[in-house]
Amino acid sequence: MTTPDRAAQPVRPRLLVLRALGLGDLLAGVPALRALRRAHPGHELVLAAPAELAPVAEATGAVDRLLPAAAPGRAVPRTLDWTGPPPDIAVDLHGDGPPSHRLLLGLRPLKLLAFAHPELPGIEGPPWYPEEHERDRWCRLLRAYGIDADPGDLLLPRPRTASPAPGAVVLHPGAGSPARCWPVERYAAVAAGLRGRGLRVVVTGGPAEGDLVARLVKQAGLPDTDMFAGGLPFERLSALVADAHAVISGDTGIAHLAVAQGTRSVTLFGPVAPSRWGPPPDPRHRALWYGPEGDPHGRRPDPALLRVTVEDVLRAVGELPADPRP
């Protein structure tokens, strides 16, 4: 038997996508990733994103390989550990530039898909609209380059893992900044109201939110078995969300995961409007927001978020439609 000459094998073209952000950001980018997959089925689609999002990227069905990339504060990474020839196509799904544009241009891609920016007149992309919804924004970018993209193509397959708390209401008090964190005592009051309706309530939190989760569990009088702190592995978190009665959270990643799993949700907005980051029009999802917009990076709960009351949340949960899934 002769050994194949690996050097003689055809080289698969590569498509690099930059979206080195968080869970919610990646889920909002799923429609664009799937559009790129359909448009370039013969390419290896490489996603530059934080390493911990590899299971999420795999679940989209659009990504062949994750290239670990991240920066503090979800800024543009300084470099990308790209090896081999330049990308055949590079796509900036990270921002409007110029730092993210320049990072990709430094790899000398044969083609760059990105929004136009006055500092980089060589990029003939569409204009950036700050008030546009995140899912719509990236689909519009691709359509400007002749790639059909559907903002509604965002559902993930149901996880194979069993839920650790099927039928429970999931409360997730944390978020990426204090400005988006509704007070713990209000979540505790919601938990009491839901338990009064005969519903099981569980609490989740990320790796750095153990104290926050413990405070809520204590104030709500929940058993330790209903506390899921420390950042559940994605497959287990996805199973918990997929089989939940509903998910209640601020404007953060788990709200996007509820949408991706078709699970009923109530999302508390402020300081960012749901018109930019909210769920799609669907009776299964309720976005509570009174406005006005504020500082998403503020050090205390935003005044708009504080206008959402416990009664608002309990009423929204009660108005959710019956779960159509078996």
FENGI-V252524 format. One record per residue. N is the residue number from 0. SS is DSSP state (H for helix, E for strand, - for the rest). PHI is phi in whole degrees, -180 to 180 (999 if undefined). OMEGA is omega in whole degrees, -180 to 180 (* if undefined). Layout:
N;SS;PHI;OMEGA
N;SS;PHI;OMEGA
This chain:
0;-;999;180
1;-;-87;178
2;-;-84;180
3;-;-61;176
4;-;-82;-176
5;H;-61;-178
6;H;-65;-177
7;H;-88;-179
8;-;-70;179
9;-;-63;180
10;-;-89;-180
11;-;-75;178
12;-;-63;-175
13;E;-120;179
14;E;-120;-178
15;E;-104;178
16;E;-115;177
17;E;-99;171
18;-;-154;-174
19;-;-87;-175
20;-;-126;-176
21;-;-105;-177
22;H;-59;-179
23;H;-61;179
24;H;-63;180
25;H;-64;-180
26;H;-65;176
27;H;-68;180
28;-;-91;-178
29;H;-58;179
30;H;-57;179
31;H;-69;179
32;H;-61;-180
33;H;-68;177
34;H;-64;177
35;H;-64;179
36;H;-61;-180
37;H;-66;-177
38;H;-73;-176
39;-;-133;-175
40;-;-65;-179
41;-;-89;-179
42;-;-86;166
43;E;-82;-179
44;E;-93;-178
45;E;-108;-180
46;E;-106;175
47;E;-87;-175
48;E;-158;178
49;-;-57;-175
50;H;-58;-177
51;H;-69;179
52;H;-92;-180
53;H;-56;178
54;H;-64;178
55;H;-69;178
56;H;-59;179
57;H;-64;-178
58;H;-66;-180
59;H;-68;-177
60;-;75;-176
61;-;-111;-170
62;-;-107;176
63;-;-87;-175
64;E;-154;175
65;E;-102;175
66;E;-101;-176
67;E;-57;-179
68;-;-157;180
69;-;-164;176
70;-;-150;179
71;H;-56;180
72;H;68;-179
73;H;58;176
74;-;-78;178
75;-;-74;177
76;-;-58;180
77;-;-72;-180
78;-;-143;172
79;-;-125;-178
80;-;-83;-178
81;-;-90;180
82;-;-124;179
83;-;84;-178
84;-;-63;177
85;-;-61;176
86;-;-61;174
87;-;-69;177
88;E;-137;172
89;E;-121;-177
90;E;-128;179
91;E;-94;172
92;-;-105;-176
93;-;-95;-177
94;-;-174;-176
95;-;-91;180
96;-;86;4
97;-;-86;-176
98;H;-58;-179
99;H;-69;177
100;H;-63;-176
101;H;-67;177
102;H;-59;-180
103;H;-73;178
104;H;-61;178
105;-;-64;177
106;-;-85;179
107;-;57;178
108;-;-67;177
109;-;-68;180
110;-;-148;178
111;E;-120;175
112;E;-105;-176
113;-;-162;176
114;-;-72;177
115;-;-68;176
116;E;-147;-176
117;-;-62;179
118;-;-79;-179
119;E;-131;-175
120;-;-65;180
121;-;-74;179
122;-;-92;-176
123;-;-99;179
124;-;-89;179
125;-;-75;178
126;-;-74;177
127;-;-93;177
128;-;-113;-174
129;-;-59;-175
130;-;-88;-177
131;-;-74;176
132;-;-66;-174
133;H;-59;-180
134;H;-66;-180
135;H;-66;-176
136;H;-57;-174
137;H;-75;175
138;H;-69;177
139;H;-65;177
140;H;-56;-177
141;H;-68;179
142;H;-62;178
143;H;-64;177
144;-;-101;175
145;-;85;-179
146;-;-108;180
147;-;-69;-178
148;-;-142;-177
149;-;-112;180
150;-;-60;180
151;-;-84;-178
152;-;-86;-171
153;-;-131;-178
154;-;-75;175
155;-;-101;175
156;-;-65;178
157;-;-64;-179
158;-;-68;179
159;-;-80;-179
160;-;-72;177
161;-;-77;178
162;-;-70;175
163;-;-77;-179
164;-;-155;-178
165;-;-61;177
166;-;81;-179
167;-;-83;168
168;E;-88;-178
169;E;-97;172
170;E;-103;179
171;E;-129;-172
172;-;-79;-175
173;-;-87;176
174;-;-161;-175
175;-;-70;178
176;-;-150;178
177;H;-58;-178
178;H;-62;-177
179;H;-107;-179
180;-;-103;175
181;-;-67;-175
182;-;-59;-179
183;H;-60;-178
184;H;-64;177
185;H;-74;175
186;H;-60;180
187;H;-64;178
188;H;-67;176
189;H;-63;179
190;H;-59;179
191;H;-62;180
192;H;-64;-180
193;H;-71;177
194;H;-66;176
195;H;-66;176
196;-;-90;179
197;-;87;-179
198;-;-98;172
199;-;-80;-180
200;E;-123;175
201;E;-125;-176
202;E;-125;177
203;E;-120;178
204;-;-163;-180
205;-;-79;-176
206;-;-58;-177
207;-;-102;-173
208;-;-115;-178
209;H;-59;-180
210;H;-65;180
211;H;-62;179
212;H;-63;-179
213;H;-63;178
214;H;-62;-179
215;H;-67;179
216;H;-60;-180
217;H;-67;-178
218;H;-66;-179
219;H;-85;-179
220;-;67;-179
221;-;-88;175
222;-;-72;-180
223;H;-60;179
224;H;-68;179
225;H;-103;178
226;E;-114;179
227;E;-124;-177
228;-;-99;174
229;-;85;179
230;-;83;178
231;-;-62;171
232;-;-55;-172
233;H;-57;-177
234;H;-61;-179
235;H;-74;176
236;H;-62;180
237;H;-64;177
238;H;-66;178
239;H;-60;-179
240;H;-69;-176
241;H;-61;-177
242;-;-105;180
243;-;-80;170
244;-;-66;177
245;E;-169;176
246;E;-119;178
247;E;-119;-177
248;E;-160;169
249;E;-80;-180
250;-;-77;-176
251;-;-152;-170
252;H;-56;-175
253;H;-67;176
254;H;-65;177
255;H;-69;178
256;H;-67;176
257;H;-60;177
258;H;-63;-178
259;H;-65;179
260;-;-98;180
261;-;69;-179
262;-;-91;179
263;-;-59;-176
264;E;-149;171
265;E;-128;-176
266;E;-114;-176
267;E;-97;-175
268;-;-103;-179
269;-;138;14
270;-;-94;-179
271;-;-101;-177
272;-;-74;177
273;H;-65;177
274;H;-65;179
275;H;-108;-176
276;H;-137;-174
277;-;-80;180
278;-;-70;176
279;-;-70;178
280;-;-62;-175
281;-;-165;-179
282;-;-63;179
283;-;-73;-174
284;E;-124;178
285;E;-117;176
286;E;-110;-180
287;E;-100;-178
288;-;-158;178
289;-;-115;-179
290;-;71;-5
291;-;-79;177
292;-;-69;180
293;-;-139;-177
294;-;-89;-179
295;-;-68;-179
296;-;-109;-179
297;-;-64;-175
298;-;-92;177
299;-;-146;-178
300;-;-54;-177
301;-;-66;179
302;H;-55;179
303;H;-65;179
304;H;-66;-179
305;H;-70;176
306;-;-74;176
307;-;-77;-176
308;-;-101;175
309;H;-59;180
310;H;-63;177
311;H;-59;-176
312;H;-68;-180
313;H;-62;178
314;H;-66;-179
315;H;-63;178
316;H;-63;-180
317;H;-66;-179
318;H;-91;178
319;-;-66;-179
320;-;-71;175
321;-;-62;-180
322;-;-72;-178
323;-;-79;-176
324;-;-78;179
325;-;-66;*
